[in-house]
């Protein structure tokens, strides 16, 4: 039975790579229907029209707005539909209710109606999304470079003595420079020495190629981050990489974070209440965005070395009996409060990128 035209309909979507399953519920959470749609632009249009058959669409809860649901979230937002980010049901709920795509879609819609899911989805258009995708490339390039350098050092440790003696215990840059310059004489033939030299030289060339790739990506990231949040880069200890991680965690529409406490919770640096009876205590928050948490840790580390007010604070808290780790947790919470003030509050115009 269709809802009256005046009743608001809430949708829920369980997203997959090739298709999405949608559910519609009324204002009390009663099921109106479920259906599957292809994960294409035409499928997104059909999904929205299907929801509108039951009445005006208020909000749609979407699982995986940062992965398989990103395209659908963009499509709905462009048409003025409020998109709510929904986490997948926990294991206890799934054991009680079972697991299927229609059930997950229905649970997403009911989570929006009940208010257990109310976080506005990140805006996946604009400068911050550009920063995110470039950071994916940068992160994988760093991993590939580390792997190649480790393989190069492994070859050095097992190389014939003349080669090992020349390259042992060298810093990375010097090791790569010397490995690139290794030459194989035609008179050597196919020996272990010549094979080792070729292997080392190719790995060193790979490292240099990745270095050049990282430099190109960093050049684009520098401009994007400076355009998105120039005042954030002015904070002590904040560079392009840490600023990029914090911007990606907050999202393009960082105004969805209603307070600095919400941002701190997102970064995993807000203490979690763990009180019982007369015992008032807090525990460490081990959730949140780990990339943003790591960025705050690096900022704190820099300030502990080169920022005089931070150094005085550390000395005072250590004298009070706190451990260094506990002091760093306090400082991360303070830095999160400071960073929140410098997050962009509106859309950032897309700059022209050059490669």
N, C-alpha and C positions, 0 to 999 in steps of 0.2 A: 504494500500500500504506500502510495506517495504521500509525502508530507504536504501540508498546506503551504501555499506560496509564501506566507509570511514567516514560516519557521526556518531558522538557520540550520544548515546542515554542516556537519563536521566530517572531514574525510581522514582516512588513514591509509598509508601506502607502505607496503613491504617491497623494497626495491631489489632488483636483480640486474645482471648485465644485459640480458636480452629482453626481459619483460618485467612489468611491475604489476602487483596485485593490489587493488584498491578496495576499500570498504567505506561505506557511508553509514553514519549513525545520526539520530536526532539529538535534541538538546538534553535528553535524559540518558543518552548512551545506548538506546535501543537500536539494534541492527536494522538497516534499511536494505542492504544488499552488498554483494561483493562481485568483483569482475576483474579480469586480467587484460592488460593492454601492452602492446609492444613498446619497447624503450626507444621510441623515435619521436620526432616532432609531431607527426600525425597521430601517434599513439597518445602523446601528452594532450593534444587537442581533444581526442575522443574521451580520455579519462576525465577531463574537466567538464565536458558536455554531459557525460554520464552522471557526474556528481550533481550538476545543475538540474537534472531531471527531478531530483528529490526536493529541490528548493534552493534558495540563495545560499551560496557556499560562504561560510564564515572563515574557518581555518582548516588547514590540512596538515596533519602530522606525517612527516616523511622520515623514514629510517635511512641513514647513510647519505645525508645531504652533502657530505664531502667526498663521496665515492660514486656508487652506482646511481644515487639519487640526485646528483649535482645538476644534471640537465633538466630533470623535472622541476627541481626547486627553482631554477632560473626561469623556467617557462611559467610556472605559477606566479612567481613574484612579478614578472613582467606584465601579467594580466590582473594585477592588483589583489591577488589572493595572499593572505597571510600564511606563511609557511613556518611551522613549528618543528624544531629538531627533536626527534624521538629516539631514545636509546632502545636497543632490543630488550625484550623481557628477560628478567633474570632467570636463573636455572630453576629456582623454587616455583616461580609462576608457571614456567613451561612444564614442569613435572605435574602440576595440578591441572593445567588446561590442555596439555598436548602441544604438538608442534606441527603447523602447516602454514602455508603462505596466507590463506584467507584468515586463519586465526591470528597470525602476526599483524596483518593489516587491520583487523578489527581491534586488537589490543592497542595499536598505535592511535587509532581514532578515539578509543575510550580514554587513553592516557591524556589526550588533549582536552576532552570534555571534563575529566575529573580534576585537571590542573596539575597532575603529577608530571606532565611534560608541558612546559610553558616557555622554554628558551627559544627566542626567535632565531631562525636559521641564519647562518652567515651569508652575506651577499657574495655571490661567486662571480661578480663582474667587477672590473676596475683594476686599479693599480695593485692592491694588496693580493688579489688573486694572481696577478702577473708575478709578483714577488714569490708567491707560494710555488708556482710551477717551476720557476727558475731555481728555487732552492732545492727542489727535487733533483734537478740535473746536477747542481753543485754538490749535493750530498752524495750522490752516486759516484761522481767523479773523485771526490775525496776518498771514498771507500776503495775505488779501483786503484788510485795512486798508492794508498797504504798497502794494498795487496801486492802491487808490483814491487814496491820498495822492500817489503818483507821477503818476497821471493828472491830479489837481488841479493839481499844480505844472507839468505840461506845458501845461495850458490857460492858466495864468498867463503862461507865457513867450511864448505866441502870442496873448494877448488884446489887444484894442485898448488904446492907450496909457493912457487914463484908468483903466481897470480894472487894467492891469498895474502902474501906478505905485502904486496903493493896496495891492497884495497881494504885490509882488515881495520876495523874500528874507525873508519872515516865518518865524518858527519854526512848527513844525507845529500846535501847539495854537492859536496866534494866527491862523494862516492859516485853520484850520477854523472858528474862531469868527467871523471876518469874512466868510468865504464863506457861512456859514449865514445871516448877516444881510443878504445881498444882496437887494435888492428891484427888481422890474421895474414901472415905471410904465405904466399903461394907455396913456399918450400915446406911449410909445416905439414901439409896434407890433412887427412881426416884423423886428427888425434884428439885425445881428451882435452888438451890445452886449447886447441882451436875451437872445438865445440863449446867449451865453457866460455871462451871469449865472445863467440857469436851470441850465445844465450844472454850473457850479461849486457852486451851492447844493445840487443833488441829490447830488453827490459828497461834499460836506461832511456832509450829513445821513447818508449811508451810513457815513462814518467814525464819526460819533457813535453810530450804531446798533451798529456792530461793537464800539466801545469799551464800550458797555453789555453786549453779549454776553460779551465777554472778562471784564468785571468780575463777571458772574454766575457764569461758569465758575470764575474764580479764587476766589470765595467758597466754592464747594463743594470745590475742590482744597485750600484752606487747611485745612479741617477733616479731609479724608481723609489728607493728608500728616502732619498733627500727630497723628492717631490711629495711623497706621502706624509712624512713627519719630520720636517727639518729641525724643529725644536727638540725632538727626541735625540737626535744625533749630537746635540750640544751638551747633553748630560755627561758627567764624568764617567768614563768606563764603558760608554755605549758606542759601539761601532756598527758598521753596516750589517754584519752577520747577526749580532745580538738584537739589533733593532728590527731586522727582518723577521726573526723568530717571534718576537713579541707582537709585531703587527699581524702576522699570520694567525697567531693564537687569538687575538682580539677580533680579527675580521675587518672587512671593509666598513661594515656598519657597526663600529665599536660602540655606538650610542645604545645598542641593545644591552650593554653591561651597565646597569643602572647605578653602580657605585664602585668605588675603588675596592671595597670588600669583595664584590662579585668578581672583579678582575683578579684579585689575589687568590680567590678560591679556584678560578679557572686555571691559574698558574700552579696550583698545588702548594701554596705557601701560607694559606690561612689555617690556623689551628682548628681542629675538629673537637667540639665538646664531647667529653667522655665521662660525664659526671654520673654519680649514683648515690642517692640518699644525701648524707651530709658531706660526702667526698666530692669536692669540686676540682675537676681536672680536665686537661685537654690532651689530645693525642696528635701525633704528626699526621698531616694529610699526605697520603701516598698516592692520591689521584691527581687529576688535573692534566694539563698539557705538559708533557715531559720536555718538549723542545723549549717551551717558554721557561720552565723551571730551570733547565740547564743554562739558558741565557741569563737569567737572574743570578745564578751561581757564578758565572764568569764575570759579570759586572761587579759583584761583591768581591771576588778575588782580586780584580784590578784595583778596586778602591782600598782594599786592605793593604795593598803594597804602595799605592801612590797618592792616596787622598787623606790629607792630614786629619780632618774631622772624623773620618771613619777609623783611622788608626787610634785616635784618642778614645773613641767609643769602645773599640775592641779591648783596649787596655783596661778601661773602667769595668766592663762587664766580666772580663777574666778575673779581675781583682775581687769581684762580687761572688766568684765561685762557679760561674758558667764555664762550660767547655767551649773549645773553639768551634766545634760543630754547632752547638746551641747558639752561639753568637752569630754564626753565619745564617742560621735560620731566621733570627730576628732581623738581620740586615736584609735578607731577601724580602721579607714582608715590608720593610721600609722602602726598598727600591721599587717594589710593585706599586706602592702608594704613589711614589714620585712619578713613575712611568705613566700611570693612568692619566695624570694631568696633561700629558703630552701626546696622547693618542688622538688621531684625527676624529672629529665628531661628525663630519659630513662626507659626502662623496668626494673623491679626489679625482680631478680631471686626468685623463690618461695622457702621459707625455709621449712625444714621438721618440721611439726607440731606434737606435742605430747599432749596427753590428760591425 
